[in-house]
């Protein structure tokens, strides 16, 4: 707008729907009704349509981003729950393996030796427990290196 020196007062008749639309648009953009009409007259016709299309594309992309972000958040929640379950299972397995080690040690060090079959079974269980513990320890170390300390 100018300082008023080269302005002309004009009486204008508009359909009510068009006036209402321009009034809403002016309020949304923070302009007066007059400023909105001037803006529209100064804006090339194709530019308004292009701007509307760009706004629609931006809104569509924003909505897609919001959906993608929600999906990502839900996937991260599932991953964290999975990791928590796996930590619990690993801890329980390690406790169970410790129990097997203790029982094997007790069986092999009794005053009255158990039967050779029991001793053999205890040794096999101990060997398997130690092998499983080593496998878990190696896997945990691999995971720590890959994903960081947990």
C-alpha positions in Angstrom: 0.0 0.0 0.0 1.0 3.6 -0.4 0.7 6.6 1.9 -2.7 7.4 0.5 -1.7 10.1 -2.0 -2.3 7.8 -5.0 -5.3 5.9 -3.7 -8.8 5.9 -5.1 -11.9 5.2 -3.0 -14.0 2.6 -4.8 -17.4 1.2 -4.0 -17.5 -2.5 -4.9 -20.3 -5.0 -5.1 -19.4 -8.7 -4.5 -21.4 -11.9 -4.1 -21.8 -12.6 -0.4 -20.0 -15.9 -0.6 -17.0 -14.3 -2.3 -16.9 -11.5 0.3 -17.1 -14.1 3.1 -14.3 -16.1 1.6 -12.1 -13.0 1.2 -12.9 -11.9 4.8 -11.9 -15.4 6.1 -8.7 -15.3 4.0 -7.9 -11.8 5.2 -8.3 -12.9 8.9 -6.2 -16.0 8.4 -3.4 -13.9 6.8 -3.7 -11.1 9.3 -4.7 -8.5 6.7 -7.7 -6.2 6.5 -10.4 -6.9 3.9 -9.1 -4.0 1.8 -5.4 -5.3 2.0 -6.5 -8.8 1.0 -8.4 -7.5 -2.0 -5.4 -5.4 -3.1 -3.1 -8.4 -2.5 -5.3 -10.5 -4.7 -5.4 -7.9 -7.5 -1.6 -7.5 -7.4 -0.9 -11.2 -7.4 -0.8 -12.7 -10.9 -3.7 -15.2 -11.4 -1.5 -18.3 -12.0 0.6 -17.5 -9.0 -2.4 -18.0 -6.6 -3.2 -21.4 -8.0 0.5 -22.3 -7.9 0.7 -21.2 -4.3 -2.4 -23.1 -3.4 -1.0 -26.3 -5.0 2.3 -25.8 -3.1 0.5 -25.4 0.2 -1.5 -28.6 -0.5 1.8 -30.5 -1.3 3.4 -29.1 1.8 0.4 -30.2 3.9 0.4 -33.7 2.3 4.1 -34.0 2.9 3.8 -32.9 6.5 1.0 -35.4 7.1 3.1 -38.2 5.6 6.0 -37.1 7.8 3.8 -37.2 10.9 2.6 -40.7 10.0 6.2 -41.8 9.3 7.3 -40.4 12.7 4.5 -42.2 14.5 5.5 -45.5 12.7 9.1 -44.9 13.6 8.2 -44.3 17.3 6.1 -47.4 17.4 8.9 -49.5 15.9 11.3 -48.1 18.4 9.0 -49.0 21.2 8.8 -52.6 19.9 12.5 -52.8 19.6 13.0 -51.5 23.1 10.5 -54.0 24.4 12.2 -56.8 22.5 15.6 -55.8 23.9 14.2 -55.7 27.4 12.8 -59.2 27.0 16.1 -60.5 25.6 18.0 -58.9 28.5 15.7 -60.7 31.0 16.0 -64.0 29.1 19.8 -63.7 29.0 20.0 -62.9 32.7 17.7 -65.9 33.5 19.7 -68.2 31.3 23.0 -67.1 32.9 21.4 -67.8 36.3 20.3 -71.2 35.2 23.7 -72.0 33.8 25.3 -70.9 37.1 23.0 -73.3 38.9 24.1 -76.1 36.5 27.7 -75.3 37.2 27.1 -75.4 41.0 25.2 -78.7 40.8 27.9 -80.2 38.6 30.6 -79.1 41.1 28.6 -80.6 44.0 28.0 -83.9 42.2 31.7 -84.3 41.3 33.0 -83.5 44.8 30.7 -85.6 47.0 32.3 -87.8 49.6 30.5 -90.8 48.4 30.9 -90.6 44.6 27.8 -90.9 42.5 27.6 -93.5 39.8 29.8 -93.1 36.8 26.7 -92.3 34.7 25.8 -89.4 37.0 29.3 -88.0 37.0 29.4 -88.3 33.2 26.1 -86.5 32.9 27.3 -83.8 35.3 30.4 -83.3 33.3 28.5 -83.1 30.0 26.0 -80.6 31.5 28.9 -78.5 32.9 30.7 -78.5 29.5 27.5 -77.5 27.7 26.7 -74.8 30.3 30.2 -73.3 30.0 29.9 -73.4 26.2 26.5 -71.7 26.3 27.8 -69.1 28.7 30.7 -68.3 26.5 28.4 -68.1 23.5 26.1 -65.6 25.3 29.1 -63.6 26.5 30.5 -63.4 23.0 27.1 -62.4 21.6 26.6 -59.7 24.3 30.0 -58.3 23.5 29.2 -58.3 19.8 25.9 -56.5 20.5 27.7 -53.9 22.7 30.2 -53.2 19.9 27.5 -53.0 17.3 24.9 -51.0 19.2 26.8 -49.4 22.1 26.7 -50.3 25.8 23.4 -51.4 27.0 
